[in-house]
Every structure is written in structure tokens, then in C-alpha cells.
Amino acid sequence: MSSLISGLKGRAELGVALLLGAAGVLVFLDANRLVTPYSQSDPVGPKTVPYIVAGLLVACAVLLAVNVIRGGQGEAEGGEDVDLTHPADWKTILPLAGAFILNILLIDWAGWVISGTVLFWGSVLALGSRHYIRDGIISLALALLTFYGFYLGLGIALPAGLLEGIL
């Protein structure tokens, strides 16, 4: 088992191939559940495109896996200020992830305006800003703008939560 693991070291692209394959299988299973009562004899119906997408995803996954197993490797990041040997900055990543998770937990109960404000404010705090009042006001404004932007511009009602009847 350890020889298998050591043989896969440095082949992270296999994980991408696995995700592509899983996405292809999921799209195929979803397409299989589509109900098309009106055109059973039509060869090109609503299932055709999802089947093509699923097939292409699985084909890409297989081709990528074969390429990686044969020694193929992705190009290293070419960013001018990226040091790939430097470890991750967990003091930034964890609070940022916490803001996203808190948004997910709050959005149905508290509503988008409150959870979005928490998301935006938590994100700028995690990224290093220390202008608490200004950032809070801007975060609230962004949450309100996106709430009404989705509702008025796209016709999509985001959850109002605790502010139901006020917004």
C-alpha cells in the first residue's frame, strides 16, 4: 500500500481526473432522470446535451488520468509574485472559510442582507482590513445592493429572513 502511495506522489492531477469523472457520472445520472413525455420518438430531445456533456467529462477524465500515469504533469504557476515553496497562510484562510461557512448557516434563518453583511465584513477582516466601522457600512451596502440587484434586476428573490416585511 505504501508503494502505491509513494508511486502517486506528485500526481495531484489524478484528483482532478477523479473529480471530472465524478461530475460526468453525476451529469449522466441526472440526465437519466429527466422526464420527457412529449417526444419519445424524437432522437434529439432534452437528454441529448446532458449525455454529450457527461460523455465529454468522462472522456476528459480518462485522458487526463492516462496522461498523468504516463508521466504528464501540469505547468507550474507562472505568477510573478507567487512563491510556491511558501506554506499556506492559515491565519487568513481559516477566518475567510469561517465567514463563508457562517454565511451558509445564516442565510435561510437570518436572510441574505444579514448573512451577506457577515460574509463581506468577515472577508475583509480576514484579509487584513482594520477599518471596522467603514467596512461594516460598506458590507451592509453591498448586501443591500446585491439583494435588490437580484430582485429588481434578475427577478430572483433572495431570502429576507429576519427582515421579512422590512425589505
C-alpha positions in Angstrom: 0.0 0.0 0.0 2.8 2.4 0.8 4.5 1.7 -2.5 1.2 2.6 -4.3 1.0 5.9 -2.3 4.7 6.7 -3.0 4.1 6.0 -6.7 1.3 8.5 -6.8 3.3 11.3 -5.0 3.4 14.4 -7.1 0.4 13.4 -9.2 -2.3 15.6 -7.9 -3.8 15.8 -11.3 -5.3 12.4 -10.7 -7.6 14.1 -8.2 -8.7 16.5 -10.9 -9.4 13.5 -13.2 -11.4 11.8 -10.4 -13.5 14.9 -9.9 -14.1 15.3 -13.7 -15.2 11.6 -13.8 -17.4 12.0 -10.8 -19.0 15.1 -12.4 -19.6 13.2 -15.6 -21.3 10.3 -13.8 -23.4 12.8 -11.9 -24.5 14.6 -15.0 -25.3 11.3 -16.7 -27.4 10.1 -13.7 -29.2 13.4 -13.6 -29.9 13.3 -17.4 -31.3 9.8 -17.0 -33.9 11.1 -14.5 -35.2 13.7 -16.9 -38.8 13.0 -17.8 -39.7 13.7 -21.5 -43.4 12.6 -22.0 -44.0 14.7 -25.1 -41.3 13.4 -27.5 -40.4 9.8 -27.0 -39.7 9.3 -30.7 -37.6 12.4 -31.2 -33.9 11.4 -31.4 -32.7 14.9 -30.2 -34.5 15.7 -27.0 -33.7 17.4 -23.8 -31.5 14.5 -22.7 -29.1 14.8 -25.6 -26.9 17.7 -24.5 -26.5 16.4 -20.9 -25.5 13.0 -22.3 -22.9 14.7 -24.6 -21.6 16.8 -21.6 -21.4 13.7 -19.4 -19.5 11.7 -22.1 -17.1 14.6 -22.7 -16.4 14.9 -18.9 -15.7 11.2 -18.5 -13.6 11.2 -21.7 -11.5 14.1 -20.4 -11.2 12.4 -17.0 -9.9 9.2 -18.6 -7.5 11.1 -21.0 -6.1 13.2 -18.1 -5.6 10.1 -15.9 -3.8 8.3 -18.7 -1.6 11.3 -19.3 -0.7 11.7 -15.7 0.0 8.0 -15.3 2.3 8.2 -18.3 4.3 11.0 -16.6 2.5 14.1 -17.8 2.4 17.0 -15.4 0.8 20.4 -15.3 2.8 23.5 -15.8 3.9 25.3 -12.6 2.3 28.6 -11.8 4.0 31.4 -13.7 2.8 34.2 -11.5 5.4 36.9 -10.9 4.9 37.2 -7.2 3.9 33.7 -6.3 6.3 31.7 -4.2 5.1 28.1 -4.5 7.5 26.9 -1.8 5.9 29.2 0.8 3.3 27.4 3.0 -0.4 28.4 3.1 -1.4 31.3 5.2 -3.8 29.6 7.6 -4.3 32.8 9.6 -6.1 34.2 6.6 -7.6 31.1 5.1 -9.4 29.8 8.2 -11.2 33.1 9.1 -12.1 33.5 5.4 -13.6 30.0 5.3 -15.3 30.7 8.5 -17.0 33.8 7.0 -18.3 31.6 4.1 -19.5 28.8 6.4 -21.3 31.3 8.7 -23.0 32.8 5.6 -24.2 29.4 4.6 -25.5 28.7 8.1 -27.2 32.1 8.5 -28.7 32.7 5.0 -32.0 30.8 5.4 -32.7 31.9 9.0 -31.3 35.5 9.1 -31.7 36.3 5.4 -29.3 37.4 2.7 -28.8 41.0 3.9 -27.6 39.9 7.4 -25.6 36.8 6.2 -24.2 38.8 3.2 -23.1 41.5 5.5 -21.4 39.0 7.8 -19.8 37.4 4.7 -18.4 40.6 3.3 -17.3 42.0 6.6 -15.7 38.8 7.7 -13.9 38.5 4.4 -12.3 42.0 4.6 -11.4 41.4 8.2 -9.8 38.0 7.3 -7.8 39.7 4.5 -6.4 42.3 6.9 -8.5 45.4 7.0 -8.8 47.1 10.4 -11.4 49.8 9.5 -14.2 48.1 11.3 -16.9 50.8 11.1 -16.2 51.8 7.4 -16.0 48.1 6.4 -19.3 47.3 8.2 -21.1 50.1 6.5 -19.7 49.1 3.1 -20.5 45.4 3.7 -24.1 46.3 4.6 -24.4 48.5 1.5 -23.1 45.7 -0.7 -25.5 43.2 0.8 -28.4 45.5 0.3 -27.3 46.3 -3.3 -27.0 42.6 -4.2 -30.3 41.9 -2.5 -32.2 44.5 -4.6 -30.0 43.9 -7.6 -31.1 40.2 -7.7 -34.7 41.1 -7.0 -35.2 44.1 -9.3 -32.6 43.2 -12.0 -33.0 39.5 -12.3 -36.3 38.8 -10.7 -34.7 36.4 -8.1 -35.9 36.9 -4.5 -33.1 36.2 -2.1 -34.2 35.1 1.4 -35.2 38.1 3.6 -35.1 36.1 6.8 -35.4 38.2 9.9 -36.0 41.3 7.8 -39.1 39.8 6.1 -41.6 42.6 5.7 -39.0 45.3 6.1 -37.2 44.9 2.8 
